[in-house]
Amino acid sequence: MSSPASGRPRIAIAGLSVESSTFSPARTRIADLRPRRGNDVLDHYAFLQAGAELRSAADWVPVLQGRAIPGGAVPLEDYLQLKQEILAGLQSAQQLDGLVLDIHGAMSVVGMDDAEGDLAATVRQAVGPEVVISTGMDLHGNVSWKLAETVDLLTCYRMAPHEDALETKERAIRNLIDVLQTPGRPRPAKAWVPVPILLPGEKTSTRIEPAKSLYAKVPDIEALPDVLDAGIWIGYAWADEPRNMAVVMVTGSNADTAAREATNLAQEVWRRRAEFNFVAPSASLDECIKTATASKQRPFFISDSGDNPTAGGAGDVSWTLVELLERDELISGDLTAIYASIPASEAVETCVSRGIGVTVELHVGALSDAGPSGPARLTGIVEHIHHGDPVAEIEVVVRVGGLHVILTKSRKPYHLEADFLRNGLKPREADVVIVKIGYLEPELFEMAADWMLALTPGGVDQDLLRLGHSRIDRPMFPFDRHDSDPDLHARLVPTVGQ
């Protein structure tokens, strides 16, 4: 299949990508998804920028791709508006050979149970059964039967933290082009196995066992002659929907091989379920601070994990900040610490208007998620103001004793040393750095002399049992006891048009 004029396949790109906690009252709106259109879609991917080899491998039809920082669910009206724009763009496109559906796999839409399945069915209806659809997803996404049935080629990240994110997106495109450029090649067989496990990402990091060795099996399976791709979707733990669970999929030219490998891998994941544990020592915030204070390791990092904005937390639960402001060792300056960060647009405006060096009295946090504490009362000195960050917009540092608090106009995760340095902060010289995060991203991990995971409240609470899931399929590990092993034999997914 190819475009008559160029001889290259004609491939569209569209999708919506966000990780959404249904336990967070925050909402992810159209503006948060920052929709890209036209060549802005292509330029977002380094491997598709002008001059890149893959840019000339196909005639590209960029439609719309939206990507948001993880957060709350998408309002139905926002989703429908963007879905309609994608649908219209695909309907107006000339004959297509392929479609790249760029999704995360854990987008929740208010009033829906399977947003990605719905989006996939919509684009399939628009392009017809002959077009081959490929997607590269987050391993914390969910693969419902509907999604597996609608999409021809599925792959996912093999690393958490997701250092292979772009590699996965590129693999999805190369798999698609490979299929399109092989004359007479049938659609790959798809073997799908749901595994009744639902765990937070902080217990499934590929830095440690058992995920480390489980995910190491994936490239070996992919290397088999009859296999095109394999994946373990560990699933998204902070949404209460029937599709939320682990899934193993293998695709390839031989259905028996795909089914055998998917079954074996799923059974291995299940056998090792009790081995999954937190990627770092975990404890209450109080225990974490006491441990950090007593430790000689500097800087000592603490994850404020329950409101992690890169997992779906609102980012403005102020419970941890309230607790920090009551610690004598911090207020006295005996212990120096950085807290990153909390969105507080009005407080930021106040600081900007008052200026550096001025003492301010502020109420911060709890704008979208009040949590158990409501807003924090913060009285301190404005030490730094930075304008122009593309995500935070404006950043302000307010110091209270030995505690430096980063306030932002807009919600922003802090993953890079440069995030601190541009705000006049030297995290390597601090005693303690408290970050709204789960497992530490690579730069923070390298920087930390030691670290702990604080089990704090929020929309992505690590203690899943206290969140109150009521709509997931049961029994589910670790929520329930299994008196017998589940049926983990692969089901072959019908190819489109069968």
RODRENRO-309226 format. One record per residue (C-alpha): x, y, z. Coordinates in steps of 0.05 Angstrom, whole numbers, padded with zeros to 5 digits, always signed. Layout:
BEGIN
XYZ...
END
This chain:
BEGIN
+00000+00000+00000+00027+00068-00017+00008+00137-00044+00006+00134-00120+00047+00199-00128+00105+00185-00081+00105+00110-00073+00107+00120+00003+00052+00099+00052+00005+00154+00072+00000+00156+00148-00041+00201+00194-00024+00218+00266-00076+00234+00319-00089+00222+00392-00100+00247+00463-00053+00229+00519-00061+00240+00594-00058+00197+00657-00120+00213+00698-00136+00197+00770-00210+00188+00783-00194+00199+00857-00172+00271+00844-00225+00325+00841-00182+00364+00791-00201+00365+00718-00158+00363+00655-00185+00414+00606-00171+00426+00532-00120+00480+00550-00083+00429+00593-00078+00381+00535-00044+00435+00493-00069+00407+00426-00018+00407+00370-00040+00411+00297-00007+00408+00229+00069+00404+00228+00072+00420+00303+00049+00348+00312+00107+00320+00271+00159+00367+00301+00140+00343+00371+00175+00277+00356+00250+00282+00348+00250+00224+00299+00199+00258+00254+00229+00327+00252+00250+00355+00184+00310+00318+00157+00300+00256+00200+00299+00189+00164+00228+00171+00185+00202+00239+00161+00215+00218+00089+00192+00146+00099+00118+00164+00091+00071+00219+00069+00048+00244+00137-00021+00272+00152-00017+00305+00221-00087+00316+00249-00087+00332+00324-00047+00307+00383-00059+00331+00454-00015+00315+00513-00024+00338+00585+00014+00331+00650-00022+00276+00689-00081+00301+00728-00155+00293+00739-00206+00265+00691-00224+00301+00626-00294+00333+00626-00339+00298+00576-00352+00361+00536-00277+00375+00528-00264+00304+00504-00322+00304+00455-00298+00370+00425-00228+00344+00412-00254+00277+00389-00298+00312+00339-00239+00352+00312-00199+00288+00304-00258+00254+00269-00267+00313+00222-00193+00315+00205-00191+00241+00188-00255+00244+00148-00227+00301+00106-00160+00266+00094-00149+00231+00029-00142+00156+00026-00097+00132+00083-00055+00069+00090-00039+00076+00164-00054+00114+00227-00011+00127+00288-00057+00132+00348-00015+00168+00401-00047+00153+00468-00026+00140+00540-00076+00087+00560-00099+00117+00626-00141+00176+00603-00205+00179+00643-00265+00219+00617-00321+00238+00664-00379+00190+00652-00339+00139+00611-00304+00074+00629-00257+00065+00570-00238+00131+00538-00182+00103+00495-00226+00046+00471-00278+00098+00451-00227+00141+00416-00198+00081+00379-00267+00060+00356-00281+00131+00332-00218+00135+00289-00229+00064+00263-00299+00085+00240-00269+00146+00206-00212+00111+00168-00246+00044+00153-00223-00028+00163-00167-00028+00111-00124+00024+00147-00072-00006+00194-00071+00028+00263-00011+00027+00309-00001+00055+00379+00057+00062+00428+00032+00069+00499+00054+00080+00571+00063+00015+00608+00017+00045+00661-00038+00048+00609-00095-00001+00604-00112-00046+00545-00185-00064+00545-00211-00117+00498-00243-00061+00457-00177-00025+00448-00140-00090+00432-00193-00109+00381-00194-00041+00346-00119-00027+00341-00076-00072+00297-00007-00060+00328+00004-00045+00402+00069-00034+00440+00087-00001+00505+00145+00026+00546+00193-00024+00576+00224+00022+00628+00197+00057+00690+00219+00113+00697+00201+00120+00623+00269+00133+00593+00247+00096+00531+00185+00137+00517+00207+00165+00450+00239+00099+00431+00171+00066+00441+00135+00118+00399+00186+00107+00344+00179+00031+00350+00104+00037+00340+00116+00076+00276+00170+00029+00250+00124-00031+00264+00070+00003+00224+00115+00020+00165+00143-00051+00166+00073-00080+00159+00052-00031+00106+00113-00042+00063+00108-00118+00063+00065-00137+00002+00010-00186+00019+00029-00189+00092-00032-00205+00135-00049-00166+00197-00010-00194+00256-00044-00242+00303-00057-00212+00372-00056-00251+00437-00086-00216+00498-00083-00237+00571-00114-00196+00627-00077-00208+00693-00117-00190+00757-00062-00147+00787-00068-00072+00802-00007-00039+00831+00021+00032+00835+00080+00048+00791+00123+00057+00852+00118-00018+00864+00131-00037+00792+00193+00003+00774+00239-00033+00725+00298-00011+00768+00283-00067+00817+00256-00138+00818+00211-00169+00797+00194-00118+00743+00268-00113+00723+00273-00185+00701+00200-00190+00677+00209-00132+00629+00277-00160+00608+00240-00219+00578+00202-00174+00530+00259-00161+00480+00275-00235+00479+00203-00252+00460+00203-00197+00408+00266-00227+00377+00231-00293+00361+00222-00304+00286+00145-00304+00288+00137-00246+00336+00131-00172+00319+00122-00142+00388+00108-00159+00461+00088-00118+00521+00069-00118+00594+00019-00063+00611+00022-00062+00686-00041-00017+00686-00061+00047+00721-00078+00039+00795-00112+00107+00809-00174+00101+00766-00235+00062+00787-00256+00031+00722-00268-00042+00701-00209-00039+00650-00157-00023+00703-00111-00082+00711-00047-00112+00682-00048-00140+00611+00003-00179+00571+00000-00177+00494+00042-00210+00440+00033-00196+00366+00063-00234+00308+00054-00274+00245+00040-00339+00280-00021-00341+00325+00002-00403+00363+00069-00371+00379+00037-00306+00401-00012-00343+00446+00042-00387+00477+00089-00330+00493+00034-00285+00520+00008-00341+00564+00077-00358+00592+00094-00285+00606+00027-00271+00639+00034-00332+00684+00104-00310+00704+00078-00240+00722+00024-00273+00765+00072-00322+00799+00115-00264+00821+00059-00217+00844+00079-00221+00918+00149-00197+00901+00127-00128+00880+00146-00076+00931+00162-00002+00936+00222+00022+00897+00250+00056+00960+00239+00050+01036+00170+00077+01051+00140+00106+01114+00097+00162+01141+00121+00233+01128+00140+00240+01201+00184+00178+01199+00216+00200+01134+00235+00268+01163+00262+00236+01226+00304+00188+01185+00329+00245+01140+00347+00287+01201+00387+00231+01232+00421+00211+01168+00489+00237+01147+00471+00227+01073+00461+00294+01037+00420+00312+01001+00366+00266+01027+00305+00263+00982+00234+00250+01005+00178+00236+00955+00111+00269+00971+00079+00212+00934+00004+00218+00948-00003+00282+00907+00048+00266+00853+00028+00309+00792+00064+00261+00745+00018+00204+00765-00048+00242+00764-00048+00280+00830-00077+00351+00830-00010+00377+00855-00041+00426+00903-00056+00383+00964-00021+00422+01018-00022+00370+01073+00053+00357+01069+00070+00431+01068+00026+00442+01130+00064+00387+01165+00132+00416+01145+00113+00485+01171+00102+00455+01239+00172+00423+01244+00216+00460+01293+00280+00436+01261+00259+00468+01195+00231+00533+01223+00293+00543+01266+00339+00531+01207+00375+00473+01240+00353+00432+01180+00353+00463+01110+00301+00437+01061+00270+00452+00993+00197+00437+00978+00179+00430+00905+00126+00451+00891+00055+00475+00897+00012+00514+00848-00015+00578+00879-00031+00630+00826-00059+00684+00873-00001+00675+00922+00048+00681+00864+00016+00746+00841+00021+00773+00912+00095+00756+00915+00108+00787+00848+00072+00851+00867+00108+00856+00934+00177+00838+00907+00240+00802+00930+00261+00811+01003+00191+00826+01029+00156+00784+01082+00089+00758+01057+00030+00723+01090-00001+00674+01042-00053+00619+01036-00029+00567+00987-00055+00501+00959-00123+00467+00961-00149+00503+00899-00174+00439+00866-00160+00386+00919-00169+00408+00991-00143+00342+01018-00146+00331+01093-00116+00399+01112-00143+00454+01066-00096+00510+01047-00029+00521+01082-00015+00587+01118+00053+00608+01095+00090+00668+01124+00159+00679+01097+00208+00720+01057+00204+00724+00981+00274+00702+00960+00269+00691+00885+00221+00704+00827+00229+00673+00758+00187+00688+00697+00182+00648+00633+00181+00574+00649+00137+00544+00594+00099+00501+00644+00100+00538+00711+00098+00608+00678+00120+00642+00741+00159+00611+00798+00169+00641+00867+00213+00617+00925+00189+00635+00995+00234+00620+01054+00210+00603+01123+00269+00590+01169+00308+00534+01135+00251+00514+01089+00249+00540+01017+00181+00532+00985+00172+00536+00909+00105+00565+00888+00082+00564+00816+00030+00601+00776+00012+00536+00739+00022+00464+00761+00091+00437+00745+00130+00375+00765+00203+00384+00786+00248+00331+00754+00312+00367+00734+00368+00399+00772+00359+00460+00727+00288+00468+00755+00320+00485+00822+00382+00523+00798+00343+00574+00757+00305+00590+00821+00368+00606+00860+00367+00539+00897+00424+00489+00904+00392+00422+00918+00459+00386+00925+00475+00430+00984+00408+00422+01019+00398+00374+01077+00331+00350+01051+00293+00358+00985+00219+00342+00987+00188+00333+00918+00118+00318+00895+00136+00254+00859+00135+00178+00865+00197+00142+00843+00253+00192+00829+00264+00212+00757+00335+00199+00731+00368+00266+00749+00338+00267+00818+00356+00194+00829+00428+00210+00810+00429+00271+00856+00400+00237+00918+00450+00210+00968+00391+00173+00999+00316+00176+00994+00250+00152+01021+00178+00148+00996+00130+00185+01042+00060+00154+01043+00022+00219+01040-00051+00232+01022-00077+00254+00954-00109+00230+00889-00053+00181+00877-00047+00154+00948+00001+00094+00948-00044+00058+00998-00094+00035+00946-00138+00000+00998-00157+00066+01031-00177+00099+00966-00242+00060+00959-00242+00026+00891-00311-00002+00879-00316-00013+00803-00253-00053+00785-00261-00126+00767-00256-00171+00828-00221-00210+00854-00159-00167+00843-00091-00171+00875-00074-00141+00926-00146-00122+00943-00171-00193+00948-00149-00262+00966-00146-00312+00908-00165-00383+00929-00142-00409+00861-00101-00383+00803-00139-00344+00750-00144-00370+00678-00084-00337+00645-00088-00371+00577-00084-00321+00520-00145-00301+00481-00134-00289+00407-00162-00221+00388-00199-00219+00321-00163-00177+00269-00202-00119+00241-00251-00140+00188-00257-00213+00212
END
